[in-house]
Amino acid sequence: MPSLIPAVSRAMAAFEAFAREKRALSNKELARLLNLADSSCLDLLHTLHSLGYLMRTPRTLRFYPSGRWYEMARQIGDSDPLRAVAQEAVDQLAEMTNETAFFGVLDQSGAKVVATQSSRLPLRFIVQIGERITLHGSALGKALLGLLSSEELAAEVQRLNLQPLTSNTVTNTRQLIEQVEHGRRQGWYEAKGEGAEHVSALAVSGWLAGQPVAISLAGPSQRIATHHDRLLRALGDARDSLLAENEST
């Protein structure tokens, strides 16, 4: 049986700490965040700095991930096979429904769009690749929340900034949890004018190669309501096909 390598786990935990804090950190600060002895943390930082993955401020001697780390992550992201799979799925879904289709993943208390295809109709919803969508104001976000356990869901919702985006945005933690639990039971999620006025969306979610993913359709509220059942069937078919074809990825 393979085993975890503690040094690798600590290195990844260090980068996650930098991502959360969004600032340069001293050895003492990072040691506290990682619950490490100062000497062990300094060895870790020295190694990452020597390899070029961290830079150090000249006056305060704090550490921060370098451009080398960013460039490596960008290159990996550009060749991510998930993007190609996701793009093909949304292309087919948009062609079938003629509504804007998009595919997203969880990204630091938000939903990050990794693939999208816009409707060809004049009145349509537009979303861009790389755009981050709120979890509480979108069907895509609720669908991703629906993949969490009840305990994880409650903890995640408590961390969210439930700011109102429209007059229909859910800003109550209990109500949001109830909506997500309801969506989990019925197998799909929706948002009615909650992220943008007069825009509604439907979404479904699942696990792809061990990663939580969701796919959504969005458009003018009246049009989504008129074709609600047909759009849901198309979403379900797209999800089932996507997950079935890549279940061993």
N, C-alpha and C positions, 0 to 999 in steps of 0.2 A: 504494500500500500504506500502511495506517495505521502510525504509529510510536508508540513509548512516549514519554510525557512524563515526564522525570526528576523534576520537582518533585512530580508526583502520586505517583510511585513512592516517593519519600522520605517523603511525608506518610503514606501507608498503612503503610510500614515503621515509622514512628514509633509509630503506634497499635498495631501488632503487638508492638513492643517493650514498650509499657506493659502489654499483655495478658499477655505472658510474665513480666515482672518483678513485676507486681501491687503496685506501689508508686510513689510520686512520684519523679521523676528530675530531677537537675540537668542543665544544658546539657552539662557535661563528660561526665557518665555516658552521656547519650543519644548524644552525638557518638561516643563510643567504641563503643557498641553498633551504631551505624549506619555506622561507619567513615567519618565525615564530619569535615571541619575544624570547629573550635569556632565560627568565625564563620558558616559556612554553616548549622550546626545552630541557632545562635541566631536567625538570620533565619527559619528554618522554625518554630521555637517561637514567636517573636514574632508571625508571621503567624497561626498557629493560635490563639494566645491572643487576638489582636485580634479574630478572627472569633467568639470565644466557645466554641471547641471544647476549649480547655485552661483550667484555672484554675491559680493560683500560690499556693503557701503563703507567708504573710506574713513568717515569720522566716527559713526556710532558702531561700526563693525557688526551690523546686523546682516542677516542672510535673506535672500529672496531668489526664487527660481529664475534662471537665466533664459536668454533668447534661444539657447540650444534646446532646452526642454520644450519651449513653445514650438519651435520649428519641427522638432521630431513628432510632436503630437499632431501638428498640422499635416505633415506628410502621411502619418498613419490614417488620419481622418479622411484625407483626399482619396485614399485607396480602400476605404472601408467598404467591404462587400455588402453591408447592411443597406447602404445608400442605394446601391444598384437594385437590390431586391425591393426596397421600399418605393423607389421611383417607378419601377415597372408596375407595382401594385396600384399606385395612385393614378398612373396613366390609364390603366385599364378601367379603374373605377370611375374616373372622370368621363371617359369615353362612353361608358355604359349609362351613367346617370345625367350627364351634362350639368353637374354641379361641381363646385370646387372640392377637390379631395386632397387631404394632406395626412402625413404620417409623422408621429412624434414619439419621443422618448423622454423619460424623466431626466431633469437636469437642474439640480440644486433648487429644489422647491418650485420648480416650474416645468413646463413642457416645451421641449426644444423641437422645432420642426426640422426634419432631415430630408423630407421629400414633399413636393407639392405639384399639383396640376390644376390650373384655373379652369372654371367653366367658360364655355365659348359664348354664353349669353351676355347681352349688354349689361344687364344688372346682375352683378356677381360679387362674391366675397373674394378678397385678395389676401393671400398670406405668402410670405417669403421664406425660402430656405434659410435656416439659422435663426429665425425669429423665435423669441421665447414667449410663450402664452401662459397666462395665469392658470393655476390648477383649479381655482374656485370659480372662475368665470367662463369656463369653456367645457364643452362636452369631451374634448380630447383630454383635458386635465382630469376631469372626473373619472374617465375611463382608466387612466393610469393610476389614480388613487384607488380605484376598485380592485387593483391587483394586490394591494397591501392587505395584510391580515387586519382584523378589527383593532387589535392593539396598536399596530404600526399606523393604521389610518388615524386613530385618535391622536397619537403623538405628532404625526405630520401636520394634521389640521391645526393643532395648537401652535405650530411654528409658523404657519402661513400668515401673511399680512392680508387680511380679508378686506381690502379697501374696495369701496363701491366703484364700479366701472360704468354702470348705468343704473337706472332706478330699479332694475330687476335683479341686480347682482346679489347673490346670497352672501351676507356678511356675518351670519350667525354660525358659530362652529357646530352647534348641535344640529341645525337645519342642514348644513352641508354634509355632515356625516350621515344623516338620514337619507339625503338624496343619493349619496354614493352607495349606501347599503341597499337602497331600493333598486338602483341600476344594476348592482351586482346580482340581485335576485332575478331580475327580468332579462339580464344578459346584454343590455345596451344602456347608453347614457345620452342625455340630451341637455342642451342649454337654450333657453328661449330669451333672446335679447339680453343676456347676462354679461356678455363681453363687449358687445357692440349693439347699438340701437337697431331694432328691426332686422337683426340677423339671428337665425337659429341654426343649430348644429346637432348632428347625431354622431355617435362614436361607439366603437367596440374595441376591445383590447385583448391581449394575450401575451404569451411568453415566446420569444423568438431567440433561439440560441442562448437561452438562459437570461435574456434581457427583457424587461417589461416594455411593451410597445403598444401603441394604439393607432387606429386609423379613423379618420373623421370625414364627414361631408358637411359643408356649410353653405348657406345662401340666404336670400330674402325669406323672412319668416313665413309669409303667406305661401310661397312656393314650396318650402320645406313641409309645411303642414298639409298641403294638397297632395303631395306625393310621398307622405310619411312612410307608409307601409312598403312601397316599392323601394325606397331608398334604404330602409332597414334591411330588406332582403338582399340588396346588392352589397351592403356593408358586411353582412353575415357571410355571404358567399366569398367576398374578397378576403376576409379574415381566415375562414376555413381553408381556402386554397393556399394562402400565403403560409400559414402555419403547417399545413400538411406537407407541402412541398419542401419545407425547410426544417422539418422536425429533427433531423439528424445533423443540422448544420453546426 
